[in-house]
Amino acid sequence: MKKTIKDFDLTDKKILIRVDFNVPIKDGKIKDDNRIKSSLETIKYAIDNNAKVILLSHLGRVKEKEDMKKLSLKPIALRLAELLNQNVKFVEETRGKKLETEIQNLKNKEVLLIENTRFEDYPDKLESKNDENLGKYWASLGDIFINDAFATCHRAHASNVGIASHIPSGIGFLVEKEVKAFEPVLNNPKKPFTVILGGAKVEDKIPIIENLVTKADHILIGGGMAYTFLKAKNYEVGKSLLDLDHLEFCQNILNKYPNKIVLPTDSINALEITEDSITHDKNIEDFMDDEIGLDIGDSTIKEFEKYIKMSKTIVWNGPLGYAEYKIFSKGTKKIAEALENVKGVKIIGGGDTGAILENLGFKDEDTHISTGGGASLELLSGKILPGIDIIDENLEK
Ligand code: AMP
C-alpha cells in the first residue's frame, strides 16, 4: 500500500501537491474545468487540515519560447479561487526569490499555485527529463509531497518523481481512487472478464492485447482497428482504416487465440466520412472496394451485448466507430447501454473514450472512467507507473 495524504499530519506543514490542471484553454478562457474540480477533494483536505498548500501542474507542451504566452496557469488560479471560494496566490515563476519569499510567507490554510511546470522545458526539457537539480529544488520548497495527478503518473518528470525522490510522499484522493479502481482488473479479475477495444490504431493497443489476452475470457474488437484484424482473416475491407504494419501481429494473435478474439460480423459502411453520409449495414463478406467501415453493425452489437451481459469484469478502451459523428455512433452508444446494465467491475480507459461516451450522454455511477488516457493504457499493459512507484510505502498496512 502506498502512503496517502491521510497518513500525514499536515498542520503547519508546507504541502506540495502535484495536480493535473492540464485543461483546454482557448483565448484565455477555460473550456472544461473538470480536471480542476477533480483535484478539489485533495486540496480541500489539505486546507481543512491546516496545511500551507503549494500546487504544481503542467499545462500543454512548451517547445518554443512563444508557447509560454498561451500556457500560463493564471486563468486556472482564478477559476480555482472561485471553486474553493478563497484566494489563490499565483506566482508567475517556476523558481527564484519571489517564489521562495511567497512560500515563506504562506500561512496555514492558504493556497499558492506555481507557474506551469513545463516552462522549465524551455530550452532544456528540465521538467520532462526529470532533471535532478530541478526536482531537488522544488522538493526544497515543501515538507511533504502529494501526487494527485494520475494523468502524468506514467511519466517520470521532475514535478512528480523528482520531488518524491527527496521528501516524504503520498498519493492524493484522485490517484488513490484510480489505483483502487484498476486493482480488481489487474489482480485476479472476476470472471468472465471481457475487454472491449476500439479506436483508430492497432499499434496503440498491442501492449494491452498482449497483457490481457491470457487473463481475459474475450477481447471484443471494434472501431477502426477491427478492419486490420478482418483483413488478417482475408476479408476485403474496402477503404477502411488499415494498419498493414501490424497485420502480422493480428494474424498471429488470431491464430493463437481463435476463440478469444471476437471480431465484427457486420459493419456500417459509407463512401465518405461526413455527418450525413448514406450508410449501409453490410455483412463483413459483402464489402465493396470503395466503402469505408465506420461503425459496428446491428448483428455485431447483438453479439457483443451477449458477452457483456455475462461479464463480471469489463475494461473498455476506444470508441467502436467514428463516434464523433452521430450516424457512426450507434455501436458505441449501444455498447455503453449494455455496460450500464451489467453489475460488476467496469472501467473505461480514459482519454478520448471517456470524453466521447460522456458526449453521447453516458452516465453510469458504477463505471470508473479513468482521468488518465496514457496512464490507464500503461496500467492495462501491465506496466508500473513511475509516478506512483516512487511514492513511500505505508509499512503499517
Ligand atoms: P483511439 O485514440 O485510438 O482510441 O482512437 C479514437 C478515434 O478512433 C476516434 O477519433 C474515432 O473517430 C476513431 N475511429 C473509431 N472507429 C473508426 C473507424 N471505423 N474508422 C475511422 N476512425 C475510427
Residues whose N, C-alpha, C, O or C-beta is under 5 A from the ligand:
A	BS01	AMP	G198 G199 A200 K201 G223 G224 L241 G293 L294 D295 G318 P319 L320 G321 Y322 A323 E324 D352
